[in-house]
Amino acid sequence: MDLDGLRVAITGAARDTGRLLAEAFARRGAQIFLAARDPVAARRVADAISQRGLGRAEAFRCDLAAPDSVRGFAAAVADRTSHLDVLINNGATYIEGDNLADASDDTIESVMAASGLGTVLLTKHLLPLLRASSRPDVVNMISACGEVGHRRSGAHPAFYAAKHAHAGFAEILSHRLRPEGIRVISLFPPDFVQNGPRRADSDLTAQSVLDCVLFAVGQPRDCFIREFHFEQVRNPRS
């Protein structure tokens, strides 16, 4: 897939699925603006992309739970490009726990702020750059925890709440931005593994989730894939 020249912003890009996304888009010729709470880790990813000749990448600090940090990242991207083709809202704070009391107030606030407030604010502040693109996409890495009736994750109730907020935001955004030609693509994977066999009887892998993102972004502009939902073959809590 040729994504040469695309300008792509990715949050939570310092590790795991976010890093895989940054590397995959860069490998296909995209220019990457990658962000993470840990700027040192983000720079390591950007340096690795550059050293491998995968494409161009710049690293930025962005704490989605801190509005000033979100606005700072958006401003930094705007200083470097006149348009943005793809925004991947991947960053989130995951915590486990069956009981509401399993997490402190500060932790719950951070979880809710990252997927809720931070994602909304970042999309808002980058929307002018997306509107300047000839092929704008907003990709939301949500979670099956954002689906109505989902109960199979060991995630804390605050994470469930945060992902329902993200899902509601993505749904209305898709409807309202569709007339402008801006595609809003949301993925609702169950708990998945970073590495593993890609067999029908195995857990979903990060690479399979990544392949769905690349497929949707690579489609012609008449194809609006709004959501990806996945069967959860195995129960990670069993």
C-alpha positions, 0 to 999 in steps of 0.5 A: 500500500502506497501512502507516500507523502501522507502526514499522520499524527499518532498519540500513544506512539511510544510503545506497543500498538502505537509504535507499530502504527507509526512504523507501518505508516512510515514504512509506506512513505508517510511523515509521522508526528508521533506523541507520547507522555514520555518524550524520551520514549517517543524520540527513541521511536522517531530515531529508530524510524529514521535510522531504518530509512522507513520515512520521516518522523518527529517526536513530541510530548503529549499528555492527553490528560493535560489540556495544555499539553494537548494544545501544545502538541496540536500547535507544534504540528500546525507549526510544521505542516499546513495540513494533516491527512490522518489523525490516529487517536490511539493514546489511552490510560488502561487500568485493571480492576473489578471494583471501583475502589481498586483505583485512586481518585487521581488515577480515575481522573487521569483515565477519564481525561485521557480518552475523554477530554484529551481525545476531544480537545486534540481532535478539535485543535487538529480539525483545521489541519484535517479540513485542509487535507484532500483525504482526511481520516480520523482513526479512533482506537477505542476498545470493545469496552466501549461497546454496549453490553461488553463485559469480558474485559478485566478493565477497571470501570473507569476505563469502560466509562472512558471508552464509552465517552470515546465511542460516543464522540466518534459516532457523532463526529462521523455523522457530522463530518461526513458531508465534508468528506472527513472519514471517522473510522473507529475500531473496537478490538477486545483485549488483544496481544501484541504478538502471537499466532494469527490463527482462528483459535488464538487471541487477536493480535496487534498486527491484525488490528493494525492491518484493519487501520491500513485497509480502511485508510487505504480505501478510495474516498467513496468508501466510508468504513465507520466501525470495525467490531471483532469476535472475541474468540477467547476469554482473557479472564478465563 
